[in-house]
Amino acid sequence: MDERFHWLALNFIPGVGPVLIKTLLDRFGNPKHVFKASRRELARVDGIGERLAELIKESDVRGKVQRELKLIEELNASVVTLRDQSYPNNLRQIYDPPPLLYVRGALQAGDDLAISIVGSRLTSNYGRMITESIAGDLAKHGVTIVSGMARGIDSAAHRGALSVGGRTIAVLGCGVDIVYPRENRRLFEEITAHGAVISEFPLSTPPEGVNFPRRNRVISGLSLGVVVVQANSRSGSLITARLALEQNRDVFAVPGNIGMAGSRGTNRLIKQGAKLIESAEDILEEVLPRFQHQGLEPEDRKLPLEEEEERIFCLLEDEPIHIDSIIVQTRMSASHVSTILLQLELKGLIQQLSGKRFVKR
């Protein structure tokens, strides 16, 4: 029997959510063994008890699962389970990872270098412009942009990444067979072609309000950090920021006009300790150490060197060279040299030592 059958069946059991499924998997190894376990064995698992044990043993979801598998094939979609190698590593580390993800498009190992960008659905020209700029600049550095494909900031984040040929992931609060909002159909198709549209919700799940806070933990969980742009004091983006902190992710905020209600949420985040950002470089300076600490190698993304990157890279040797010397030899401004050095460091080609000295890796 298709291994996905048991994963989907377990996911369909009412009352057994991500945390309990993870507990069951830790105890029995895989969903098939969960269903083979006796009622007594199930009841002994923390959080299950007699009632849920009986529900697991008695529930008949075979027809539902078979219909789901047929729809998955018709959509040319896939199911990635918590135990699959292609399951996002960042997401696997959170307290309550989805047991499975429905995927249209493709997830890649390089998506571990990801930043989420979220914000208001009712955005200004400034909000869209800064979002597309930051998303595009991050994508140029090989960063995957994650968002929720909602109107406003979310859509601008996806478009910013796509505009430079970068990768982007949309996390839905409905089934991956539903385009929401409807006007984003073309964006939906572009994302599936240059990244992935994913959801933990079964097919045909409507975009109900209760789904979106749950969806937000996946947005933050996929990423090394979350950027909030234009959020009012009651914005759902603030939920994503809170979840990011709980997941030990970095939280960034783009400052807004203090006289506008749509900026109160982001400005309050800055007051509370979120890092104020003005450019993609501000984000990269923070996430690069975390990325390298996880043992990941940016150079695996095989990013090409721009002309100025190549010029500075050729100046470096095994012996440390000070940034002032690089500035003199290239006749570039100090800020421009710093930016290029950061780009080379992100690509894993150089290493910064104490005292603003740099060497090849």
ZIKA-V315081 format. One record per pair of residues at least 12 apart in sequence whose ideal C-beta (glycine too) atoms are under 10 Angstrom apart, sorted by sequence separation. I is the first residue (numbers start at 1). GAP is how many residues later the second one is. D is the distance in whole Angstrom. If there is no record, write none. Layout:
i->[I,I]
gap->[GAP,GAP]
d->[D,D]
//
This chain:
i->[41,42,87,119,135,145,146,158,176,199,228,241,253,254,255,326,349,21,24,28,40,42,43,87,88,118,145,147,157,201,228,253,254,324,345,348,7,10,27,28,39,42,43,87,117,131,145,147,170,200,201,226,227,252,253,255,256,312,315,323,326,344,347,10,27,38,39,42,82,86,117,145,146,155,200,226,253,254,255,311,312,315,323,326,341,37,82,83,84,91,131,145,154,172,176,199,226,228,237,253,254,344,345,27,28,39,81,82,83,84,86,117,144,145,154,170,198,200,223,226,227,252,253,312,341,344,7,13,16,24,27,39,80,81,82,117,135,139,143,170,179,200,219,226,251,252,253,311,312,323,338,26,27,37,38,39,81,82,88,115,138,149,168,199,220,225,226,251,253,311,10,11,26,37,80,81,86,87,88,89,91,115,149,150,176,198,216,219,220,224,253,254,312,10,13,24,27,35,79,80,86,88,90,91,117,131,132,135,136,139,140,145,146,147,148,149,170,176,178,215,216,219,220,223,226,251,253,255,311,337,9,10,13,23,24,34,35,79,80,86,89,90,131,134,135,138,139,144,145,146,147,148,149,150,168,169,170,176,177,216,217,218,220,221,231,251,252,253,254,255,308,7,8,9,23,24,78,79,80,84,86,88,89,90,91,115,130,131,132,133,134,135,136,137,138,139,141,143,144,145,146,147,148,149,150,168,176,178,213,216,217,220,221,226,227,228,229,230,231,251,252,253,254,255,6,7,10,23,24,35,78,79,85,88,90,114,115,128,131,132,135,136,137,139,140,142,143,144,145,146,147,148,149,167,175,176,198,212,215,216,219,220,223,224,225,226,227,228,229,230,232,241,250,251,252,253,254,308,312,6,7,9,10,20,23,77,78,86,113,127,128,131,132,135,136,139,140,141,142,143,144,145,146,148,162,170,171,172,174,176,177,178,215,216,217,218,219,220,221,224,225,226,227,228,229,231,241,250,252,254,312,316,5,6,9,20,77,78,80,88,115,127,130,131,132,134,135,136,138,139,140,155,158,168,169,170,171,172,173,175,176,177,178,180,181,213,216,217,220,221,223,224,225,226,227,228,229,230,3,4,5,6,20,75,77,78,80,121,128,129,131,132,133,135,136,137,139,167,168,169,170,171,172,173,174,175,176,177,178,180,209,212,213,216,217,220,222,223,225,226,227,229,230,234,235,238,242,245,313,3,6,19,20,24,76,77,78,113,115,116,117,118,119,123,124,128,131,132,135,136,138,139,155,159,162,166,167,168,169,170,171,172,173,174,175,177,178,179,212,216,221,228,232,233,237,238,241,245,254,308,312,313,316,3,6,75,76,78,113,114,115,116,117,118,121,122,123,127,128,131,132,135,136,137,139,151,155,158,161,162,165,166,167,168,169,170,171,172,174,175,176,178,217,220,232,233,235,236,237,245,308,311,312,321,323,6,17,72,113,114,115,116,117,118,120,121,122,123,130,132,133,136,149,150,151,154,158,161,174,175,213,217,230,232,233,234,235,238,244,252,310,313,326,1,16,71,72,113,114,115,116,117,119,120,121,122,123,128,129,132,135,149,150,159,162,174,175,220,231,232,233,234,235,238,241,252,308,309,312,313,320,322,16,20,24,72,110,111,112,114,115,116,118,120,121,123,128,132,148,149,151,155,158,159,162,173,174,175,230,231,232,233,237,308,309,312,320,321,323,324,325,326,15,110,111,119,120,121,123,135,151,154,158,161,162,172,173,174,229,230,231,232,233,241,250,316,320,322,323,324,325,68,110,118,119,120,121,150,161,173,174,229,231,232,233,252,306,309,310,313,316,320,322,323,111,118,119,149,172,173,230,231,233,251,252,305,308,309,316,320,321,322,323,15,16,20,108,117,118,158,173,175,230,231,232,250,313,320,321,322,15,107,117,119,158,173,174,228,229,231,250,306,313,320,321,14,116,119,149,173,174,228,231,249,305,309,312,319,320,321,13,16,117,118,149,158,172,173,227,305,320,321,15,16,117,172,173,250,303,309,319,14,15,116,117,171,173,174,228,249,309,317,318,319,13,115,149,173,228,248,305,316,317,318,13,16,117,172,173,226,303,304,315,316,317,318,15,117,147,171,303,305,316,14,171,173,301,302,303,313,315,316,10,13,115,145,171,172,173,228,301,303,312,314,9,12,14,171,227,298,299,300,301,313,13,149,171,226,227,229,298,299,300,10,12,146,169,170,171,228,298,299,9,11,12,31,145,146,169,171,225,227,297,298,299,9,10,30,31,117,144,171,297,298,9,12,30,31,144,146,225,296,8,9,12,30,114,116,169,227,285,292,11,29,113,114,169,281,288,292,9,10,114,116,139,227,284,291,5,8,9,12,25,88,90,111,227,289,292,5,8,11,25,110,111,150,281,285,288,291,7,8,25,88,111,225,281,284,288,6,9,108,224,280,284,287,292,5,8,22,107,121,279,285,288,4,5,8,21,106,108,225,281,284,285,105,107,150,224,225,280,281,284,299,2,5,105,173,224,2,4,5,8,18,105,148,223,224,288,297,4,105,150,154,225,281,103,104,224,2,148,224,4,11,31,104,148,31,11,101,102,148,157,224,8,10,105,148,7,104,146,147,157,224,7,8,22,98,102,103,104,146,156,4,7,22,25,102,146,153,156,4,6,7,21,22,24,101,102,146,153,154,3,4,7,18,19,20,21,22,146,147,153,2,4,7,18,19,21,22,146,152,153,3,18,19,21,144,145,152,153,17,18,20,21,144,147,3,18,19,91,143,146,147,3,17,18,88,143,17,18,143,145,153,16,105,154,104,105,111,153,104,105,111,152,105,106,150,11,104,105,106,108,150,11,104,105,106,107,108,148,10,11,103,104,105,106,107,138,148,10,105,106,8,104,105,107,7,8,104,105,135,148,7,103,104,105,134,147,8,103,104,135,101,102,103,104,134,4,102,103,131,101,102,130,77,78,101,102,118,131,77,101,102,130,131,75,77,98,100,101,102,116,130,75,98,99,102,118,128,153,75,98,100,116,117,118,127,128,74,97,98,102,116,126,127,71,72,116,126,127,72,114,116,71,116,117,123,124,68,91,114,115,116,123,88,114,115,116,117,118,119,120,122,123,91,114,115,116,117,118,119,120,121,88,112,113,114,115,116,117,118,119,120,122,152,111,112,113,114,115,116,117,118,119,120,111,112,115,116,117,118,119,120,118,119,122,121,77,107,120,121,76,80,98,119,120,121,98,101,118,119,120,78,80,96,118,119,134,98,118,77,78,97,98,117,118,134,77,96,97,101,116,118,119,77,95,96,118,94,98,118,131,94,97,116,130,96,116,130,77,91,94,95,118,130,91,94,127,75,91,93,94,116,126,74,91,92,127,88,90,91,126,71,72,90,91,126,71,90,91,124,70,71,88,89,90,116,124,68,88,90,115,119,126,167,68,88,115,116,117,119,127,67,68,116,120,124,127,65,67,115,117,119,126,143,64,124,122,123,124,127,141,122,140,141,143,120,138,139,143,120,137,138,141,119,120,134,137,138,141,134,136,137,143,120,134,135,138,119,120,133,134,137,138,119,130,133,134,137,141,130,134,143,94,130,134,138,95,96,94,95,94,93,94,93,94,143,91,142,90,141,142,144,142,143,90,142,141,142,142,141,140,115,117,140,115,115,115,115,114,113,113,113,114,113,112,113,18,112,113,112,113,110,109,113,110,113,11,11,12,110,11,109,110,109,110,108,110,8,18,17,18,93,141,142,141,140,143,90,142,89,141,142,141,89,113]
gap->[12,12,12,12,12,12,12,12,12,12,12,12,12,12,12,12,12,13,13,13,13,13,13,13,13,13,13,13,13,13,13,13,13,13,13,13,14,14,14,14,14,14,14,14,14,14,14,14,14,14,14,14,14,14,14,14,14,14,14,14,14,14,14,15,15,15,15,15,15,15,15,15,15,15,15,15,15,15,15,15,15,15,15,15,15,16,16,16,16,16,16,16,16,16,16,16,16,16,16,16,16,16,16,17,17,17,17,17,17,17,17,17,17,17,17,17,17,17,17,17,17,17,17,17,17,17,18,18,18,18,18,18,18,18,18,18,18,18,18,18,18,18,18,18,18,18,18,18,18,18,18,19,19,19,19,19,19,19,19,19,19,19,19,19,19,19,19,19,19,19,20,20,20,20,20,20,20,20,20,20,20,20,20,20,20,20,20,20,20,20,20,20,20,21,21,21,21,21,21,21,21,21,21,21,21,21,21,21,21,21,21,21,21,21,21,21,21,21,21,21,21,21,21,21,21,21,21,21,21,21,22,22,22,22,22,22,22,22,22,22,22,22,22,22,22,22,22,22,22,22,22,22,22,22,22,22,22,22,22,22,22,22,22,22,22,22,22,22,22,22,22,23,23,23,23,23,23,23,23,23,23,23,23,23,23,23,23,23,23,23,23,23,23,23,23,23,23,23,23,23,23,23,23,23,23,23,23,23,23,23,23,23,23,23,23,23,23,23,23,23,23,23,23,23,24,24,24,24,24,24,24,24,24,24,24,24,24,24,24,24,24,24,24,24,24,24,24,24,24,24,24,24,24,24,24,24,24,24,24,24,24,24,24,24,24,24,24,24,24,24,24,24,24,24,24,24,24,24,24,25,25,25,25,25,25,25,25,25,25,25,25,25,25,25,25,25,25,25,25,25,25,25,25,25,25,25,25,25,25,25,25,25,25,25,25,25,25,25,25,25,25,25,25,25,25,25,25,25,25,25,25,25,26,26,26,26,26,26,26,26,26,26,26,26,26,26,26,26,26,26,26,26,26,26,26,26,26,26,26,26,26,26,26,26,26,26,26,26,26,26,26,26,26,26,26,26,26,26,27,27,27,27,27,27,27,27,27,27,27,27,27,27,27,27,27,27,27,27,27,27,27,27,27,27,27,27,27,27,27,27,27,27,27,27,27,27,27,27,27,27,27,27,27,27,27,27,27,27,27,28,28,28,28,28,28,28,28,28,28,28,28,28,28,28,28,28,28,28,28,28,28,28,28,28,28,28,28,28,28,28,28,28,28,28,28,28,28,28,28,28,28,28,28,28,28,28,28,28,28,28,28,28,28,29,29,29,29,29,29,29,29,29,29,29,29,29,29,29,29,29,29,29,29,29,29,29,29,29,29,29,29,29,29,29,29,29,29,29,29,29,29,29,29,29,29,29,29,29,29,29,29,29,29,29,29,30,30,30,30,30,30,30,30,30,30,30,30,30,30,30,30,30,30,30,30,30,30,30,30,30,30,30,30,30,30,30,30,30,30,30,30,30,30,31,31,31,31,31,31,31,31,31,31,31,31,31,31,31,31,31,31,31,31,31,31,31,31,31,31,31,31,31,31,31,31,31,31,31,31,31,31,31,32,32,32,32,32,32,32,32,32,32,32,32,32,32,32,32,32,32,32,32,32,32,32,32,32,32,32,32,32,32,32,32,32,32,32,32,32,32,32,32,33,33,33,33,33,33,33,33,33,33,33,33,33,33,33,33,33,33,33,33,33,33,33,33,33,33,33,33,33,34,34,34,34,34,34,34,34,34,34,34,34,34,34,34,34,34,34,34,34,34,34,34,35,35,35,35,35,35,35,35,35,35,35,35,35,35,35,35,35,35,35,36,36,36,36,36,36,36,36,36,36,36,36,36,36,36,36,36,37,37,37,37,37,37,37,37,37,37,37,37,37,37,37,38,38,38,38,38,38,38,38,38,38,38,38,38,38,38,39,39,39,39,39,39,39,39,39,39,39,39,40,40,40,40,40,40,40,40,40,41,41,41,41,41,41,41,41,41,41,41,41,41,42,42,42,42,42,42,42,42,42,42,43,43,43,43,43,43,43,43,43,43,43,43,44,44,44,44,44,44,44,45,45,45,45,45,45,45,45,45,46,46,46,46,46,46,46,46,46,46,46,46,47,47,47,47,47,47,47,47,47,47,48,48,48,48,48,48,48,48,48,49,49,49,49,49,49,49,49,49,50,50,50,50,50,50,50,50,50,50,50,50,50,51,51,51,51,51,51,51,51,51,52,52,52,52,52,52,52,52,53,53,53,53,53,53,53,53,53,53,54,54,54,54,54,54,54,54,55,55,55,55,55,55,55,55,56,56,56,56,56,56,56,56,56,56,56,57,57,57,57,57,57,57,57,57,57,57,58,58,58,58,58,58,58,58,58,59,59,59,59,59,59,59,59,60,60,60,60,60,60,60,60,61,61,61,61,61,61,61,61,61,61,62,62,62,62,62,62,62,62,62,63,63,63,63,63,64,64,64,64,64,64,64,64,64,64,64,65,65,65,65,65,65,66,66,66,67,67,67,68,68,68,68,68,69,70,70,70,70,70,70,71,71,71,71,72,72,72,72,72,72,73,73,73,73,73,73,73,73,73,74,74,74,74,74,74,74,74,75,75,75,75,75,75,75,75,75,75,75,76,76,76,76,76,76,76,76,76,76,76,77,77,77,77,77,77,77,77,77,77,78,78,78,78,78,78,78,78,79,79,79,79,79,79,80,80,80,80,80,80,80,81,81,81,81,81,82,82,82,82,82,83,83,83,84,84,84,84,85,85,85,85,86,86,86,87,87,87,87,87,87,88,88,88,88,88,88,88,89,89,89,89,89,89,89,89,89,90,90,90,91,91,91,91,92,92,92,92,92,92,93,93,93,93,93,93,94,94,94,94,95,95,95,95,95,96,96,96,96,97,97,97,98,98,98,98,98,98,99,99,99,99,99,100,100,100,100,100,100,100,100,101,101,101,101,101,101,101,102,102,102,102,102,102,102,102,103,103,103,103,103,103,103,104,104,104,104,104,105,105,105,106,106,106,106,106,107,107,107,107,107,107,108,108,108,108,108,108,108,108,108,108,109,109,109,109,109,109,109,109,109,110,110,110,110,110,110,110,110,110,110,110,110,111,111,111,111,111,111,111,111,111,111,112,112,112,112,112,112,112,112,113,113,113,114,115,115,115,115,116,116,116,116,116,116,117,117,117,117,117,118,118,118,118,118,118,119,119,120,120,120,120,120,120,120,121,121,121,121,121,121,121,122,122,122,122,123,123,123,123,124,124,124,124,125,125,125,126,126,126,126,126,126,127,127,127,128,128,128,128,128,128,129,129,129,129,130,130,130,130,131,131,131,131,131,132,132,132,132,133,133,133,133,133,133,133,134,134,134,134,134,134,134,135,135,135,135,135,135,135,136,136,136,136,136,136,137,137,137,137,137,137,137,138,138,139,139,139,139,139,140,140,140,140,141,141,141,141,142,142,142,142,143,143,143,143,143,143,144,144,144,144,145,145,145,145,146,146,146,146,146,146,147,147,147,147,147,147,148,148,148,149,149,149,149,151,151,152,152,153,154,154,155,155,155,156,156,157,157,157,157,158,158,159,159,160,160,161,162,163,165,166,166,168,169,171,172,173,174,175,177,177,178,179,181,182,182,183,184,185,186,187,187,188,188,189,190,190,190,191,191,191,192,192,193,193,194,196,197,199,201,201,201,202,203,203,204,204,205,205,205,206,207,233]
d->[8,9,10,7,8,5,9,6,9,9,7,8,9,6,6,10,6,8,9,8,8,9,10,9,8,10,7,10,10,8,5,4,10,9,8,6,9,7,8,9,5,6,10,7,6,10,10,9,9,8,8,6,9,10,8,10,10,6,6,6,9,8,10,9,9,9,6,7,6,9,10,7,9,9,8,6,9,10,6,10,10,7,7,8,9,9,8,9,9,10,9,4,8,9,9,8,10,9,10,4,9,9,9,9,8,8,9,5,10,9,9,7,8,9,10,8,10,10,10,8,10,9,5,9,6,9,10,10,9,8,5,5,9,7,7,6,10,10,8,7,9,6,10,4,7,9,10,9,6,7,9,9,9,8,8,9,5,9,6,9,9,9,10,8,9,7,9,10,9,6,9,8,10,9,7,8,8,8,10,8,10,8,10,9,9,8,7,10,5,10,10,10,8,4,9,6,9,7,5,5,5,9,8,10,8,9,10,7,10,7,9,7,10,7,10,4,5,6,9,9,8,6,8,8,9,9,4,6,9,10,7,9,10,6,10,7,8,7,8,8,9,6,5,10,5,8,4,7,7,7,8,7,8,10,9,8,9,7,9,10,9,10,9,8,8,8,6,7,8,8,8,8,9,9,6,9,9,6,6,9,8,6,5,9,10,6,9,9,10,10,8,8,9,8,8,8,10,7,5,4,5,6,6,7,9,6,5,9,7,5,8,5,8,6,9,7,9,10,10,4,5,6,6,8,7,5,6,6,7,10,8,7,9,7,7,9,9,8,9,5,8,4,10,8,5,8,8,7,7,8,7,7,9,9,6,10,9,6,10,4,8,4,9,10,5,7,8,7,8,7,10,9,9,7,8,7,8,7,10,4,9,9,7,8,8,6,5,10,9,7,8,4,8,3,7,5,9,9,8,10,6,10,7,7,8,8,9,6,7,8,10,8,9,9,10,9,9,9,10,6,3,6,5,5,5,9,9,7,5,10,7,9,9,5,7,9,6,8,10,8,10,6,9,5,9,7,5,9,9,8,7,9,9,7,5,7,8,7,8,6,10,5,7,8,8,6,9,5,8,6,6,7,7,7,7,7,10,6,8,9,9,9,5,9,5,9,6,10,9,8,10,6,7,9,6,8,3,6,4,5,5,6,4,10,6,6,7,6,8,4,9,8,9,6,9,6,10,9,6,9,7,8,10,10,9,5,10,10,9,8,8,7,7,10,7,9,8,9,5,10,6,9,9,8,9,4,9,4,8,5,8,7,9,7,5,8,5,8,8,7,7,9,7,10,4,9,7,10,10,9,8,10,9,8,7,9,6,9,10,8,5,10,8,8,6,7,10,9,6,7,8,8,7,6,6,8,4,7,10,6,9,9,10,10,7,10,6,6,10,7,7,8,8,10,6,9,9,7,9,5,9,7,8,6,5,10,9,10,8,9,9,8,7,10,9,10,10,7,6,4,6,4,5,7,9,4,6,5,10,10,10,7,9,8,6,9,9,9,9,4,8,8,8,5,10,9,5,8,10,7,10,10,10,8,9,10,10,6,7,7,6,10,9,9,4,10,9,9,10,7,8,8,7,8,9,5,8,9,7,8,5,8,9,7,9,6,9,6,9,6,9,10,8,7,8,10,7,10,8,5,10,9,8,5,8,9,9,10,10,8,8,6,8,10,6,8,6,9,5,8,6,5,9,6,9,7,9,10,9,8,9,7,10,9,4,6,6,8,7,8,8,10,6,8,8,9,9,4,10,6,8,5,10,7,8,9,5,7,4,10,10,9,7,10,3,9,9,8,8,5,8,10,3,9,10,8,8,6,10,9,6,9,6,7,8,6,7,6,8,8,8,5,7,10,9,10,9,6,10,8,10,5,7,8,6,10,8,7,6,9,8,10,6,9,10,5,6,10,6,8,6,9,8,8,8,9,7,7,7,9,6,8,7,4,6,9,10,8,7,4,9,5,8,9,9,8,9,9,7,7,8,8,8,8,7,10,9,4,10,8,5,10,6,7,4,10,9,7,9,8,7,7,9,8,9,10,7,9,6,9,10,10,6,10,6,9,7,4,9,9,8,6,7,6,6,9,8,7,8,10,8,9,9,6,7,10,10,9,10,6,5,8,5,8,8,9,10,9,9,10,10,10,8,5,10,10,10,9,10,7,8,9,9,10,10,8,10,5,9,9,9,10,9,8,7,7,5,9,9,9,5,6,8,10,4,9,10,9,10,10,5,4,8,9,10,8,8,10,9,9,9,7,10,4,7,9,9,9,10,10,7,7,5,9,5,6,10,9,9,10,10,9,8,7,7,7,9,9,6,10,10,9,9,9,10,9,9,9,8,9,8,10,7,9,10,10,9,8,10,8,5,8,10,10,10,7,7,10,8,8,5,9,7,7,10,10,8,7,6,10,9,9,7,10,7,7,6,6,6,9,10,7,9,10,8,9,10,6,6,7,10,9,9,9,10,9,8,7,8,10,10,7,6,9,10,10,8,9,8,5,10,9,6,8,9,9,10,10,4,10,9,7,9,9,8,8,9,9,10,10,7,9,10,9,8,10,9,9,5,7,6,6,8,9,8,10,8,10,9,9,9,9,8,9,7,10,9,6,7,5,9,7,8,10,10,9,9,10,7,7,8,6,8,9,5,7,8,5,9,9,10,5,10,8,9,7,9,9,9,9,9,10,10,10,9,9,7,10,9,10,5,10,5,10,7,10,9,5,9,7,5,9,6,8,4,9,5,8,9,8,8,8,6,10,9,8,10,9,6,10,10,9,9,10,10,10,6,9,9,9,10,10,9,10,9,10,9,8,10,8,8,10,10,8,10,7,9,9,9,9,4,10,9,10,6,5,7,10,9,8,9,7,6,9,10,8,8,5,9,9,9,6,6,9,10,4,7,7,7,7,6,9,8,5,5,5,8,7,10,10,7,8,10,9,9,5,9,8,8,7,9,8,5,5,10,10,10,7,7,8,5,6,6,8,6,8,9,8,9,7,10,8,9,9,7,9,8,7,7,9,10,6,4,10,10,9,9,6,9,9,9,9,10,5,9,4,9,9,6,8,10,9,10,9,7,7,9,8,7,10,10,10,10,4,5,10,5,5,9,10,7,8,9,8,10,10,5,6,7,8,7,6,8,10,9,9,9,6,6,5,5,6,4,4,8,10,7,9,7,9,8,7,8,8,5,6,10,8,6,9,7,10,5,6,8,10,10,9,9,9,6,9,9,9,9,7,9,10,10,8,9,10,7,10,8,9,8,5,9,9,4,9,10,9,6,10,9,8,10,7,8,10,10,9,10,10,9,10,5,7,9,8,8,9,7,7,6,9,10,10,8,9,8,9,10,9,7,4,8,8,10,8,9,8,9,10,9,9,8,9,9,4,8,9,7,6,5,8,5,6,9,9,10,8,8,10,6,8,9,6,5,7,10,10,10,10,6,10,9,10,9,8,8,9,9,10,10,8,9,10,10,8,9,10,10,8,9,7,10,7,9,10,7,7,8,9,8,10,10,9,8,6,7,5,10,9,9,8,4,10,6,9,8,8,8,8,7,8,7,9,9,8,5,9,7,8,10,8,10,9,10,9,9,9,9,9,7,9,8,10,9,8,5,8,9,9,9,10,9,7,9,9,10,10,10,10,9,4,9,9,5,7,9,9,10,9,6,9,10,7,9,8,9,10,10,6,8,10,8,7,7,6,7,9,9,10,9,7,8,10,7,7,7,8,5,9,9,9,10,8,9,9,9,9,9,10,6,9,9,9,7,8,6,7,8,8,9]
//
